[in-house]
Amino acid sequence: MSLYSAMPDDQAQSSIAYEHLQKQGQIMPTRRKYLKRDIEIFKVVTDHLKQDTAQFWIRANFFLVAHAGLLSAFAVSFPSLKGGSVVLRVIPILGAFMSVYWLLVLRSSIKWIQLWREQVIRLDEELDPFRCYSQVESHASRKPFSSPSYLTQFLPAFFLLAWSAISIFTFLG
């Protein structure tokens, strides 16, 4: 929560708090009339970043469950359909195509998250004297492999390799 959003709405108290922050050098004098609007814009942008991040995890979980179901269907039908069944050949191919699509969806989602993250950082540097978001969110840009969402985007590649190996195994017998 930004320090500005904690300022009271009452005009007299707001002026006192504002002057106190200005004396400490935490607020630029020309920013006062835009402060409320800027905070609303900041809230909208951070909410959008949160929404995109939540959607990323929803999509990742959906495809993970879909792959688990497909793998379960393959595992159940494998012992009973030996001998070149069409089902045994179609399931791995379907899984491979689904993995490619999953990879494209997650990669695209990460690009949107990074764009919104950059906007949050830019606004945070303008509005928040403590630069909380800037410090935390820029860490993900500096060290992407420490970000769970960045790493998760590559999970479909492992599924693609697994489905390709299963597909080759079923075609070769």
RATASUL-V860964 format. One record per backbone hydrogen bond with DSSP energy under -0.5 kcal/mol. NH is the residue of the N-H (numbers start at 0). CO is the residue of the C=O. If there is no record, write none. Layout:
# RATASUL-V860964
nh=NH co=CO
nh=NH co=CO
This chain:
# RATASUL-V860964
nh=5 co=1
nh=5 co=2
nh=6 co=3
nh=13 co=9
nh=14 co=10
nh=15 co=11
nh=16 co=12
nh=17 co=13
nh=18 co=14
nh=19 co=15
nh=20 co=16
nh=21 co=17
nh=22 co=18
nh=23 co=19
nh=24 co=21
nh=25 co=20
nh=26 co=20
nh=30 co=27
nh=31 co=28
nh=33 co=30
nh=34 co=30
nh=34 co=31
nh=37 co=33
nh=38 co=34
nh=39 co=35
nh=40 co=36
nh=41 co=37
nh=42 co=38
nh=43 co=39
nh=44 co=40
nh=45 co=41
nh=46 co=42
nh=47 co=43
nh=48 co=44
nh=49 co=45
nh=50 co=46
nh=51 co=47
nh=52 co=48
nh=53 co=49
nh=54 co=50
nh=55 co=51
nh=56 co=52
nh=57 co=53
nh=58 co=54
nh=59 co=55
nh=60 co=56
nh=61 co=57
nh=62 co=58
nh=63 co=59
nh=64 co=60
nh=65 co=61
nh=66 co=62
nh=67 co=63
nh=68 co=64
nh=69 co=65
nh=70 co=66
nh=71 co=67
nh=72 co=68
nh=73 co=69
nh=74 co=70
nh=75 co=71
nh=76 co=72
nh=77 co=73
nh=78 co=74
nh=79 co=75
nh=80 co=76
nh=81 co=78
nh=84 co=80
nh=88 co=84
nh=89 co=85
nh=90 co=86
nh=91 co=87
nh=92 co=88
nh=93 co=89
nh=94 co=90
nh=95 co=91
nh=96 co=92
nh=97 co=93
nh=98 co=94
nh=99 co=95
nh=100 co=96
nh=101 co=97
nh=102 co=98
nh=103 co=99
nh=104 co=100
nh=105 co=101
nh=106 co=102
nh=107 co=103
nh=108 co=104
nh=109 co=105
nh=110 co=106
nh=111 co=107
nh=112 co=108
nh=113 co=109
nh=114 co=110
nh=115 co=111
nh=116 co=112
nh=117 co=113
nh=118 co=114
nh=119 co=115
nh=120 co=116
nh=121 co=117
nh=122 co=118
nh=123 co=119
nh=124 co=120
nh=125 co=121
nh=126 co=122
nh=127 co=123
nh=128 co=126
nh=130 co=127
nh=134 co=130
nh=135 co=131
nh=136 co=132
nh=137 co=132
nh=137 co=133
nh=138 co=134
nh=138 co=135
nh=139 co=135
nh=139 co=136
nh=140 co=136
nh=141 co=137
nh=142 co=138
nh=145 co=142
nh=146 co=143
nh=147 co=145
nh=150 co=146
nh=151 co=147
nh=152 co=148
nh=153 co=150
nh=154 co=151
nh=156 co=153
nh=157 co=153
nh=157 co=154
nh=158 co=154
nh=159 co=155
nh=160 co=156
nh=161 co=157
nh=162 co=158
nh=163 co=159
nh=164 co=160
nh=165 co=161
nh=166 co=162
nh=167 co=163
nh=168 co=164
nh=169 co=165
nh=170 co=166
nh=171 co=167
nh=172 co=168
